[in-house]
């Protein structure tokens, strides 16, 4: 990075095409030169001082004077023995030739190759680089790829280097790419930038990469076969360049596997008919096994091309099971004997594409139907093409009304964005957002709930795109992303949401604020953030003493959890605590708040946290008081000793049992019964459960209380059990 080398003044880069990210990073900081040449001509022949971030990375500049000259070949001799003429018109694209004193004698012991590459010209002996380029009016050389890297895809000439350049144009997703075109199929090898890449996220990375490429290139130039390679496994040559031959050998030998989505069975009806047509045209087995077509497979990724797509079009056109819905306002002309939708005479013209998704013109008629090959190739994913057919009124006979309701036609991109947010895959989220996919409040909530280390990056990316509107949009249950972040203990995410205008006093369906949820989550830093946000609010507006549906404040939840630190934070924020809450909170000796545990909410090993012994002692001491807070103390003990052996042991050692028994005798305290139930051994626990149940029934219904009084006094039953309990 430039900031790590403050004394560096000049950088010259050669060997591979300069990337946009390199230009953006280094041009403002140093004198950056883009140099070009070939080993056969003493390595470097041209140079260009890059002017800034708006410069073209393909500009290689002018040749070194008295050392080399660079020209563009306009035409060769009839027998290809030499160059007949060099281009004189600025902007002419052709093969780059280098001449001058820099040109070597040739290849040792390889006369055939020497004669092919070192040829005569009107300016003397030159070396043919195999690179394609042009020279503008100012004399600057611009590189346009390699001669051997230009291919013909569905009748269109395309530079594989251009596809690679676009594939690596979003460095957060992939910082290098190599594309091969074999057997009519484009296969892209990409180097994943993120060190946190996981194989289970391959579907998201592949989908995002396709969206990035198709925004800048036509559909036929989008690779549908993608090989994802982690950064530390990317093959390099001894000089640090990408080892292209090794990548190709890996692909041919099967060492690297092309990503293919996990097979999703086609839905009955239209998708199944499409899958059958694809399988027949592609030569797949008809048993629907591993080689069967899935709903998320892409036609060209499975080997589809401009030849076998014609077979699909014919099959769909002649399938009697398909019909146009008369209810569709979007449908084409009805099918009848006088009109055939799809292919006409001269069907090869369907392979030509104009702008957008409109069908191409045909020299012997025209193709205007949804079964045209160009329409299939424009929507290569089976489910996407099925959705397009329905939008044009095409469906299975007798299926039109039912299938639309049975199949989710939500945009695939939106679903992938939601999945990426939930997994916290920041590079994919950034790529999809840059491609115009709209984030929703669900995406924001999913990111706030994610346990990924990049969750805060995802949230900030969504907020920058969606603004305050998306931050204040609630679910049907009234839940905001702030509620989720507070419950999950994501302090940094909560801060970001509040800064973007999310209301701190908003309540969910349980009338809980971010402070309630932060306290229940147990992360000290998040509690501190929530308390600071709520302290300026009135109680009815979600302030520090706001009640939830259970008539509990945030402090009451902290007391139930025995969380002295949370109570101390609430006290310092200005919350009005009961004397018991204040007493427990004073047991926290605090200075700097404890650091956030990275796995606290993601993977909690115990159901309950262990409480400090001082907290347990304070609660037990308050059982002797005569005020109403002894019931609250009994409730806190009941919660703390539930499902936590360490807390149970502390309560027994500190003498909780006799005090709980005395409280039951005095006031028939239900919470004390529950605490004893949780503390009792196996022989007594059933009786305490029964006693608690009887007490609960009596407290909720007068008739139950009368029946229980006629039978026996529940307090005496419990007292007798307490007397026989081993203390």
KANORQUI-V228167 format. One record per backbone hydrogen bond with DSSP energy under -0.5 kcal/mol. NH is the residue of the N-H (numbers start at 1). CO is the residue of the C=O. E is the energy in kcal/mol with one decimal. If there is no record, write none. Layout:
nh & co & e
NH & CO & E
NH & CO & E
This chain:
nh & co & e
4 & 1 & -1.4
5 & 2 & -1.6
8 & 5 & -1.5
11 & 31 & -2.5
13 & 33 & -2.4
18 & 57 & -0.6
23 & 19 & -2.0
24 & 20 & -2.7
25 & 21 & -1.9
26 & 22 & -2.5
27 & 23 & -1.9
29 & 26 & -1.0
30 & 26 & -2.1
31 & 9 & -3.0
32 & 30 & -1.1
33 & 11 & -2.9
34 & 48 & -2.7
35 & 13 & -2.5
35 & 33 & -0.6
36 & 46 & -1.6
41 & 38 & -1.6
42 & 39 & -1.4
43 & 38 & -1.6
44 & 42 & -2.2
45 & 36 & -3.1
46 & 36 & -2.3
47 & 62 & -2.1
48 & 34 & -0.9
50 & 32 & -2.8
50 & 48 & -0.7
55 & 52 & -1.9
57 & 55 & -0.6
59 & 56 & -2.1
60 & 58 & -0.6
60 & 141 & -3.3
61 & 141 & -1.0
62 & 47 & -1.6
64 & 45 & -2.2
67 & 64 & -1.4
68 & 64 & -1.9
69 & 99 & -2.3
71 & 97 & -2.5
73 & 95 & -2.8
74 & 85 & -2.3
75 & 85 & -1.6
77 & 82 & -2.9
80 & 77 & -2.5
83 & 120 & -2.9
84 & 75 & -1.7
85 & 75 & -1.8
87 & 72 & -3.2
91 & 135 & -2.3
92 & 89 & -1.6
94 & 92 & -0.5
94 & 133 & -2.2
96 & 131 & -2.8
97 & 71 & -2.9
98 & 127 & -2.3
99 & 69 & -2.5
100 & 125 & -0.6
102 & 67 & -1.4
103 & 100 & -1.7
104 & 40 & -2.2
110 & 107 & -1.6
114 & 110 & -1.9
115 & 111 & -2.7
116 & 112 & -1.3
117 & 113 & -1.7
118 & 114 & -2.7
119 & 117 & -0.7
119 & 126 & -1.9
120 & 81 & -0.7
124 & 121 & -2.0
126 & 119 & -2.9
127 & 98 & -3.0
128 & 117 & -2.9
129 & 96 & -2.1
129 & 127 & -0.7
132 & 145 & -3.9
133 & 94 & -2.8
134 & 142 & -2.1
136 & 140 & -2.1
139 & 136 & -1.6
141 & 61 & -2.7
142 & 134 & -3.0
143 & 58 & -2.5
144 & 132 & -3.7
147 & 130 & -3.0
149 & 146 & -1.1
150 & 147 & -1.1
151 & 149 & -0.6
151 & 158 & -2.8
153 & 151 & -0.6
153 & 156 & -3.3
154 & 152 & -0.6
156 & 153 & -1.9
158 & 151 & -2.9
160 & 149 & -2.8
160 & 158 & -0.6
162 & 159 & -0.6
163 & 159 & -1.5
164 & 160 & -2.4
165 & 161 & -2.4
166 & 162 & -2.0
167 & 163 & -2.4
168 & 164 & -1.8
169 & 166 & -1.6
171 & 169 & -0.6
173 & 170 & -2.2
174 & 170 & -1.8
175 & 191 & -1.7
176 & 191 & -0.7
178 & 189 & -2.6
180 & 187 & -2.6
182 & 185 & -1.9
185 & 182 & -1.7
187 & 180 & -2.8
188 & 225 & -3.0
189 & 178 & -3.5
189 & 187 & -0.5
190 & 188 & -0.5
190 & 227 & -2.7
191 & 176 & -2.6
192 & 190 & -0.7
192 & 229 & -2.2
193 & 173 & -1.2
197 & 194 & -1.2
201 & 198 & -2.0
202 & 199 & -1.7
205 & 201 & -2.1
206 & 202 & -2.5
207 & 203 & -2.0
208 & 204 & -2.6
209 & 205 & -2.3
210 & 206 & -2.0
211 & 207 & -1.9
212 & 208 & -2.2
213 & 209 & -2.1
214 & 210 & -2.7
215 & 211 & -1.0
216 & 213 & -1.4
217 & 213 & -1.7
221 & 218 & -1.7
222 & 219 & -1.5
223 & 221 & -0.6
224 & 186 & -0.6
225 & 186 & -1.3
226 & 224 & -0.6
226 & 259 & -0.6
227 & 188 & -3.4
228 & 226 & -0.6
229 & 190 & -2.3
229 & 227 & -0.5
231 & 192 & -0.5
233 & 230 & -1.7
234 & 231 & -1.1
237 & 241 & -3.1
240 & 237 & -1.8
243 & 235 & -2.0
244 & 242 & -1.4
247 & 243 & -1.8
248 & 244 & -2.3
249 & 245 & -2.3
250 & 246 & -2.4
251 & 247 & -2.1
252 & 248 & -2.5
253 & 249 & -2.2
254 & 250 & -0.9
254 & 251 & -0.6
255 & 250 & -1.7
256 & 250 & -1.1
259 & 226 & -3.3
265 & 263 & -0.6
270 & 268 & -0.5
272 & 267 & -1.1
273 & 269 & -2.0
274 & 270 & -2.4
275 & 271 & -2.4
276 & 272 & -2.1
277 & 273 & -2.0
278 & 274 & -2.5
279 & 275 & -2.7
280 & 276 & -2.1
281 & 277 & -2.1
282 & 278 & -2.6
283 & 279 & -0.7
283 & 280 & -0.5
284 & 279 & -2.2
288 & 285 & -0.5
292 & 289 & -1.7
295 & 264 & -3.5
297 & 294 & -1.1
299 & 380 & -2.5
302 & 298 & -1.3
302 & 299 & -0.5
303 & 300 & -1.0
304 & 299 & -2.3
309 & 305 & -1.6
310 & 307 & -1.1
311 & 307 & -0.6
312 & 308 & -1.3
313 & 309 & -2.2
314 & 310 & -2.4
315 & 311 & -2.3
316 & 312 & -2.5
317 & 313 & -2.5
318 & 314 & -2.1
319 & 316 & -0.9
320 & 318 & -0.7
322 & 319 & -1.5
323 & 395 & -2.9
325 & 393 & -3.6
328 & 325 & -0.9
331 & 328 & -0.7
332 & 392 & -0.9
336 & 339 & -1.1
339 & 336 & -1.0
341 & 339 & -0.6
343 & 341 & -0.6
349 & 346 & -1.8
350 & 347 & -1.9
351 & 348 & -1.7
352 & 349 & -1.6
354 & 358 & -0.6
358 & 355 & -0.8
362 & 365 & -1.0
365 & 362 & -1.3
367 & 360 & -1.0
368 & 366 & -0.6
372 & 369 & -1.5
375 & 372 & -1.0
376 & 372 & -1.5
377 & 373 & -2.6
378 & 374 & -1.6
379 & 375 & -0.8
379 & 376 & -0.8
380 & 377 & -0.5
382 & 297 & -2.3
383 & 295 & -2.0
385 & 381 & -2.4
386 & 382 & -2.3
387 & 383 & -2.1
388 & 384 & -2.1
389 & 385 & -2.4
390 & 386 & -2.0
391 & 387 & -2.0
392 & 388 & -1.3
393 & 390 & -1.8
394 & 389 & -3.1
395 & 323 & -2.5
397 & 321 & -3.0
399 & 396 & -2.8
400 & 396 & -0.8
403 & 399 & -3.1
404 & 400 & -0.9
405 & 401 & -0.5
405 & 402 & -0.5
406 & 402 & -1.5
407 & 403 & -1.7
409 & 407 & -0.6
415 & 411 & -1.6
416 & 412 & -2.5
417 & 413 & -2.3
418 & 414 & -2.2
419 & 415 & -2.2
420 & 416 & -2.5
421 & 417 & -2.2
422 & 418 & -2.2
423 & 419 & -1.9
424 & 420 & -0.9
425 & 420 & -2.3
426 & 424 & -1.4
429 & 425 & -2.1
430 & 426 & -2.6
431 & 427 & -2.1
432 & 428 & -2.7
433 & 429 & -2.4
434 & 430 & -2.1
435 & 431 & -1.1
436 & 433 & -1.5
437 & 432 & -2.2
444 & 440 & -1.8
445 & 441 & -2.6
446 & 442 & -2.5
447 & 443 & -2.2
448 & 444 & -2.2
449 & 445 & -1.5
450 & 446 & -0.7
450 & 447 & -0.7
455 & 452 & -1.5
458 & 454 & -2.1
459 & 455 & -2.4
460 & 456 & -2.2
461 & 457 & -2.0
462 & 458 & -2.2
463 & 459 & -2.6
464 & 460 & -2.2
465 & 461 & -1.1
466 & 462 & -3.3
467 & 463 & -2.8
470 & 466 & -0.6
471 & 467 & -0.9
472 & 468 & -1.4
473 & 469 & -0.5
475 & 479 & -1.9
478 & 475 & -1.9
484 & 480 & -1.5
485 & 481 & -2.7
486 & 482 & -2.4
487 & 483 & -2.3
488 & 484 & -2.3
489 & 485 & -0.8
489 & 486 & -0.7
490 & 485 & -2.6
491 & 489 & -1.1
494 & 490 & -2.2
495 & 491 & -2.4
496 & 492 & -2.0
497 & 493 & -2.4
498 & 494 & -2.3
499 & 495 & -2.2
500 & 496 & -1.4
501 & 498 & -1.5
502 & 497 & -2.1
506 & 503 & -1.0
508 & 512 & -1.6
509 & 477 & -1.3
511 & 508 & -2.1
514 & 504 & -0.8
517 & 513 & -2.0
518 & 514 & -2.3
519 & 515 & -2.3
520 & 516 & -2.3
521 & 517 & -2.1
522 & 518 & -1.9
523 & 518 & -0.6
524 & 522 & -0.6
527 & 523 & -2.2
528 & 524 & -2.4
529 & 525 & -2.0
530 & 526 & -2.7
531 & 527 & -2.8
532 & 528 & -2.1
533 & 529 & -1.8
534 & 530 & -1.9
535 & 531 & -1.5
537 & 534 & -1.7
541 & 538 & -1.1
542 & 539 & -1.5
543 & 538 & -1.4
546 & 543 & -1.5
548 & 552 & -1.4
549 & 510 & -2.3
551 & 548 & -2.0
554 & 544 & -0.5
557 & 553 & -1.7
558 & 554 & -2.0
559 & 555 & -2.4
560 & 556 & -2.2
561 & 557 & -1.7
562 & 559 & -1.2
563 & 558 & -2.7
564 & 562 & -1.3
567 & 563 & -1.8
568 & 564 & -2.3
569 & 565 & -2.2
570 & 566 & -2.4
571 & 567 & -2.5
572 & 568 & -2.5
573 & 569 & -1.6
574 & 570 & -0.6
574 & 571 & -1.2
575 & 570 & -2.6
577 & 575 & -0.8
582 & 578 & -2.9
583 & 579 & -2.2
584 & 580 & -2.5
585 & 581 & -2.6
586 & 582 & -1.8
587 & 584 & -1.4
588 & 585 & -1.7
589 & 587 & -0.8
590 & 588 & -1.0
591 & 592 & -0.5
600 & 597 & -0.9
603 & 599 & -2.0
605 & 603 & -0.6
608 & 643 & -0.5
616 & 612 & -1.9
617 & 613 & -2.7
618 & 614 & -2.1
619 & 615 & -2.1
620 & 616 & -2.3
621 & 617 & -2.4
622 & 618 & -1.5
623 & 620 & -1.3
624 & 621 & -1.3
625 & 622 & -0.9
630 & 627 & -1.3
631 & 628 & -1.3
632 & 628 & -0.7
633 & 629 & -2.3
634 & 630 & -2.3
635 & 631 & -2.3
636 & 632 & -2.2
637 & 633 & -2.3
638 & 634 & -2.4
639 & 635 & -1.9
640 & 636 & -2.3
641 & 637 & -2.4
642 & 638 & -0.6
642 & 639 & -0.6
643 & 641 & -0.5
644 & 641 & -0.8
648 & 644 & -1.9
649 & 645 & -2.5
650 & 646 & -1.9
651 & 647 & -2.4
652 & 648 & -2.2
653 & 649 & -2.3
654 & 650 & -2.2
655 & 652 & -1.1
656 & 651 & -2.4
659 & 655 & -0.7
660 & 656 & -2.3
661 & 657 & -2.5
662 & 658 & -2.2
663 & 659 & -2.0
664 & 660 & -1.9
665 & 661 & -2.0
666 & 662 & -2.0
667 & 663 & -2.5
668 & 664 & -1.8
669 & 663 & -0.5
673 & 669 & -1.7
674 & 670 & -2.2
675 & 671 & -2.2
676 & 672 & -2.4
677 & 673 & -2.4
678 & 674 & -1.9
679 & 675 & -1.4
680 & 676 & -2.1
684 & 681 & -0.6
685 & 681 & -1.7
686 & 682 & -0.7
688 & 684 & -1.9
689 & 685 & -2.4
690 & 686 & -2.3
691 & 687 & -2.6
692 & 688 & -2.7
693 & 689 & -2.3
694 & 690 & -2.5
695 & 691 & -2.4
696 & 692 & -2.4
697 & 693 & -2.4
698 & 694 & -2.4
699 & 695 & -2.0
700 & 696 & -1.0
701 & 697 & -0.9
705 & 701 & -1.9
706 & 702 & -2.2
707 & 703 & -2.3
708 & 704 & -2.5
709 & 705 & -2.1
710 & 706 & -2.1
711 & 707 & -1.6
712 & 708 & -2.6
714 & 712 & -0.6
716 & 713 & -0.5
717 & 713 & -2.0
718 & 714 & -2.4
719 & 715 & -2.6
720 & 716 & -2.7
721 & 717 & -2.0
722 & 718 & -2.6
723 & 719 & -2.4
724 & 720 & -1.4
725 & 722 & -1.1
727 & 725 & -0.5
